[in-house]
């Protein structure tokens, strides 16, 4: 459990502290001349609001000691400009998700594990006001007519909110944090997410322009892996990224980042990933990176991979490698093009070469469970050969699952393409053994 975000000595409870804060916040709103406030520079407005908050604190019937007055003023400013009671959590770089289940239950994810916090809102109305302000900042709307919203915050974080009548136990808010500092391959190896030999092979696969599909569950680290792989794309290539919510951080000089647009409040103006992918083919891309394949755009993505855009990559939600291929088949069916299953499978097999499966273990650790080659599809049956696998062993003294990385001994058929790209790998890299 994390340390308390708001000391409330002298008040009956944290909830009472939050109620007093919302009361002072309303008094501030009533005291502000909004027509003139918009004319002031932001730093001047902040100073005046801070002085007003301090003044209102000093007038309260409940005597607040000086330290608590400072905390109250800071939290009121967070209500106006920040994330309200959630601000300390959003300031913590180790927090990857903030999950609010009603006004009294706030959880975070840290190091892959959910943890309860002591953060509380005054009531559901207080939480709803914060949600409406954050959603409004993202240019969206949430109310009883549209009680569910998915949006991107200015710092790149992803927000999802559901309010009554759909949320039966009060407003629900989920924030997936955007990390400005990308996790590097070296960090992943050091943390034990994959073995050095696996990282070496994936680097060579990207440089050899092999098409790669990364699969895994929610929060498994698919986007992190995609970010890492993109580091090894040549600076001489033109890369186009297509995402529902922009998260990729490519460093190449010639990168075109495209993000789909949700429909407006009138239900118009939506631009889907499929439309963006179709348009990207007219933009002379060398590689196309689809942040996450979700629907009918998969057909265009596979067409691009099969027609000269080698080295393209994407991610998909799936529990294992074969399930990922099955999901691609379903998404092809969603495209509206009636392809026989045998043809769809052949199309997938000719487009993809390398499959990477990632999982988040119960301990919170992320592991690359397997790296495989999709060799072919013959008579409607995929031939998949594992190069590297993570094998689970018995639980350790702490009760957590343990395992080791292994090379299977299989040498992929695409090694000639790796060699042609100047990345010839030693046979030792694939020799069957337990990896360091």
N, C-alpha and C positions, 0 to 999 in steps of 0.2 A: 504494500500500500504506500502511496506517495505521501510526502509531507503535506500538511494542510496548506492550501493556497491562500486562505484568508483568516488570520487570527481574529477571533471575535470575543476577546476578553472584555467583560463588562456588559455583554449582551447575553441573552438566554441561550442562544444557539446560532449556528451559522445561518440557518434559514431566516432568523430575525435580522441578522446583519444584511442579508440580501434584500429583505423586504424594505428595510430602511434605505438601502441604496436605491432601489427602484422608486421609492417615494421622493428622494432627493433628485433623482434623474428627472422625474416628471416636473418638479418645481423648476429645474433648470430650463426645461423645454418651454414652460410657461413664461419664464423671465426673458427668454432670448427673442430679440427682434430678428426673425429669419430673413427679412428683406434686406437688412443691413449686414447681417452676418455673412451673407454670400459675397459681399464686397470686400471683406477683410482677407488679407493673406492668411494662409493656413496656420503659420507659426504664431501670428498675432491672435488669431481666433482661439487657438489652443491655450495661450497664456490667459486670455480673458475668461475662458471656460473654467480653467483650473482655479483661478482666483474666485470665481463665482461658487464653485463647488466647495472650496475651503470656507467661504463665508457662510454658506448654507449649513455646513457641518457645525459651525460654531453656534448656530442658532437653535440646535436641536434640544428638545426637552431631555433626551437621554444623553448624559454627559459622555462624550467620547474622549478618552485620553489622547494626547498629541500624536503618539505613534499610530493609533487607530484612525485618527483623522487623516493622516497621510495615506494609510491603506485605503480608506474610503474614497478619498479624492482620486487616487490612482485607479481604483475600480470603476468609478464613475466615468473617468476618461476612457477606460476600456469599453464601457458600455456605449460610448459615443463613437469611438474610432476603431476599437478592436473587437475581441471576441467575448467581452463580458467576463463572467466567471471562468471561462475556458482559456483565458489569455495565458496564465502560467503554463498550462499544458501545451499550448501552441508555441510557447517560447522554448520548450524543452526539445533539443535536437534529437533525442533518443526516442521520442514518441512518434510512432508511425501512423497510428489511427486514434481518433477521438470519437467515442461512441456514447451518445446520450439517449437513455431510455426513460423519457419523462423527466420531470424537474428534479427528482431526488436521486437518480441513479446515473452516474457518469463513469465510464470505463475508458481505459486506454490500452493500446497494444505497445509493448516495449520488448524488444528482442524476440519478437514473434509470439509473445505470451500476453493474454488478456489480464489486466489488473484493475481492481476497483479503485476509485479515488474518493477523497472526502469532499469533492466539489459538489455544490448543490445550488439550485436556482431558488428564487423566492417562491415561485409557483409556476404552474404551466403557462400562465399568461406572460410571465417574465421570459421563459424559454421561447415562447412563440414570437415575442417581439424581436429577440435575437435572430431567430430563423428568418423572419421577414426582412430584417435589415441586411443580413448576409445575402439572402436570395436577391433582394433588390439591388445590392451592389454588383451582383453578377448579371444584372439586366433581365432577371426572370421575375415571375410572380408566383406566390403561393397563397391560397385562400380556400374556402370551402368548395368553390367551384373547381379549382385545380389544387387538390390537397397533396400532391406528390410532385417533387421536383428534383432534377439532377442538374448540377451546375458546376462551373469552374470558378474558383475564387481568384482574385487578382494575383495572389502569390503562386498560383498554379495548382493549389490543392483542389481535390474533388469533393464536392458536397452533395449529399443526398438527404432529403428531408421528407418525412411523411407526417401529416397532422390529422387530427380528428376531422371528419368521422372515420377515416380509414384506420388511423392509429387509435386503438381502443384504450390504451393506458397512458394517453397523453402524447404530446409531440415527440417525434423521434428524429434525431440528427446524427448523421455519420459523416466524418471528415477524414478523407485519406490524405495524409500529409504529402506535400511535394518537397523532396529533398534537393536542395541546391547543390550539394556535394555528391557527385555520383560515386557509387561503390565500384571500385576497379577490380579487374580480374585478380590482381595481386592480393587485394583484400579478401576476395572470395576464397582463394587458395589458402590464405593464412587462417581464415575462419573455418576451413574444412568443408566448404560447400562443394568443392570439386578438387581432384588431384592435379598436380602440375602437368602430368602427361595429358590429361583431358583438356586442360586449358591450351596446351601447345597444339593439339590437334584442331581445336575449334578455331584458333587464330589462323592456322594454315588453310582451313576450309573456307573461311571468309576471304582470304587473299586469293584463293583459287576460284572464287566466284561460284561456289556451290550454293544451291538454294536450300535454306534451312527453315524448319518449322520447330518452334519451341512450344511445348505443351505443359500444362500443370494446373493446379487448382487456384482458387482465389488467394492472393497474397503469397503465392509460392516463390515469387521472384522472377517471373517471366520478363517483365519490362526491364528489370535490372540486368538480366542476362542479355537482352536485346541491345541495351545501351552499351554493354561491354563489347559485344561482337562488332557493333558499328564502329568502334575505335580503330579497327584494323582494315577499314575500307580505304582504298587509295585516295589521296587528295586530288587526283586527276579525274575522278569520277563524279558524275552528277547524280545526286541522290534525292529522291522525293519521298517524304514521310507522310503517311496518312493515318490519322488517329481520331478516335472519338473525343478524347481529352488529351491535349498535348502534354506528353511526359518525356519523350525522347530528347536527349541532349547531345546531338551530333556535333562534332568539332570540325568537320570538313568545310572547306571554303564554299563549295557549290552545293548547298542544301536548300531545298524548297520544302518548308513545313506546312502541311495542309491539315486543317481541323474541321470536322463536320460541324454543321450548325443545326441546333434544335429549332423546332417550329416556334413562332412567336405566340403571344397570347391569343391571337386570332386563328392559330393553327396553320399559319402560312410561313413560307420562307425557309423550310427545312432543306438542308443540303446533306445528303447521306454519304457514307463512306463509298458506296458503290458509284455514285456520281463523281466523287472526287477521283476515284481510281480510274474511271473511264477517261476523265479529262487529263489525268496525269500522263496517260499514254501519248498524248499530243505535245508533251512538254520535253521531249527528248531525254528521258531518264536513262541512266546506265543501270541503276538499281532502284527498286521500289520497296519500301519498308512499310508494311501495314501493321500498326501498333497492336491491333487485336482483330482477328477475323471473327465476325459475328453473324453474317448472313449471306445474302446473294452476291456480295462483292467478291466472295471466294472464287467464283467462276472467272471474273476478270483478272484476279490475282494469278490464278493458275495459267490463264492464257498468256499473261505477261511473262511468267516464268518459262513458258514453252516457246516463246517467240522472241528470244534475244535479250531478255532482261535477266541474264544470269546473275546470281549473287543476291537475289531478292530474299527477304526474310519476313516472317510474321509470327504471331503467337496465337494460341487457341486454348480455351478452357477444356481440359480433359484429364482423366485420372490415370491413363497410361497411354503408351504410344499407339497401340491399335485403336483405342477409343478415339484418339485424336484424328486418325484417318477416317473413322466412321462418322465423326462429327463433320469433317469436310464433305463427305458424301451427302449428309443431310443438308448442309448449307448450299451445296450445288443444286439440290432439289428446290430449295427456297428461292433460287434465282429465277424460277419460272421457265427455265429451259429444260425440256424433257429429254434427259440423257439416260440411256439404259445403264443399269448399275455397272455392268462390265466395262462400258465405255468410260464412265466416270472414274472407275478405279484405275483404268489404264492411263487416263489423263493425269490423275494425281501422281501415279508412279513415275510418269515421264517428267513431271514438273519438279518433284522434290527429290533431294539426295540424302540430306542429313536430318535426323529427328532427335530432338533433345527433350527429355522428360525431367521436370523439376518438381519437387514436393516440399511442403513444409511439414516437418515431423512434429509429433506431440510435444516435444521439448522446445519447440519454437525455431529450431535450426532449419535452414534451407539446404537441401541436398540435390545435386544432379544425380538422379537415380539411374539414368542410362543415356548413353549416346549411341545411336543406331544408324545404320545405312538402309535406306529403302532401295533395295536392289532392283526389283522388277515386280510386275503383276502378271502372272501367267494363269490363264483359265479362271480369271476372277479372284485369284488368291495372291495376296501380297507376300513377297519374300522380304523379310526384315532380319537383318543380322546385327546383333549387338557388338559394339566395339568395346565399350566400357560400361560397367554396371556397379551399383552400390548394393552390397548384400548385407542384410540384417543378421545380427548375431543375437545371443541371449541378452536380456536386460542386465545392465550393470548394477553396481551396489546402490545407486540412487534410484533404481527402478526404471530408468530411461533406456529406450532402445539404443543399441550400439551396432555399428557395422563397419565395413571396410570397403574401399574402392578396389576393383579388379579390372585388369585387361583380359578380354576373353580369348585373345590369340587370333581373332579374325582381322585380316588386313583388307580394308575396303577396296572395292573395284574402281573407285574414283581417284586412286592414288596417281594415275597418269596425269590427271588434271592438276593435282597439287604440285607434281613435279614440273609440269609445263609452266606453272606460275612462279617457279623459282623457289618453292617451299618444300623441296624434297625432304621427307621425314625419315629418320633411321628406322629400320625394321624393329629395333629394340623397343620402340614406342608401343608396338602392338603385341609384343610377346606376352603370352598368358602368364599372369603373375598377380600377386597382391601389390597394389601401388603404394608408394610412400605417402 
